[in-house]
């Protein structure tokens, strides 16, 4: 399976809101990320759905390593 296909599969979430947001981010932003940022994005995808949603909705403080990605996710 190609790397992009693995990432696309990981973007499928149990929460519809995250599923839509992550897939839109994948389509619009992934090609603009450098390899280090892609690595951090893949790490972000291992986080639990409730925490991801809380970060995106600005309900919880975002860990520094994810800050740039969460800001970009909020913009898509």
N, C-alpha and C positions, 0 to 999 in steps of 0.2 A: 504494500500500500504506500502511495506517495505521501510525503510529509504533509502537504496541504490537505490531503484527504483525511489524515489522522487528526489534524487540527480542526477541520470541519466537523468531524465526528465528535470531538470533544466539545465543540460549541453547542451541540444538542444538549439541552438542559431539561430538567424537570419543571422549571418555571417558564411559562410561555414568554413572559417579558424578557427574561435573560436570553432565551433562545433567539428571539427576534433581534435583540440588541447585539448579541455576539456575532450572529450571522451577518448582520448589516456591517458591523465593524470588520469582519473578515473580508467581505466583498469590497469595501471601500478603502480600508486602511492597511491591511496586512502587507501588501507589496511595498508600502512606504517605510516599513520597519527594517532596521538593520538586524543582523543575526543575533546580537545580544538582546535586543528588544523582543525579537520573536521568542527567544528562550524564556524571557520573563513572562511573556504572554502565555506560553505553554504552562508555566508555573501557576499563573493566575487561574488558568482553567482547572487546576486541581483543587482550588478553594471551594468550600461548600456554597451552594446556591444562596442561602439566606445571607451569608456574609457578603458575597458579591453584590447582591441587590442592595444591601445596607450601604455599601461603599458608593455605589452608583447614585443612590438616592440621598447621599450626604447625611445618613443617619449614624454612621460610624466613622471613626478616623481611619484613613487609608494608610496602610504601611508604606513607608517611603519608597520601597522598591517597586510598588505598583502605582505610585502617584501619577506618573506620566500617562500610563495606560488608562487609568480610571478617568482622568481629565479628557482624554481622547474619546473614550466610550461615551461620556456625557455629551459630546458634541455631535455624534452621529445620529 
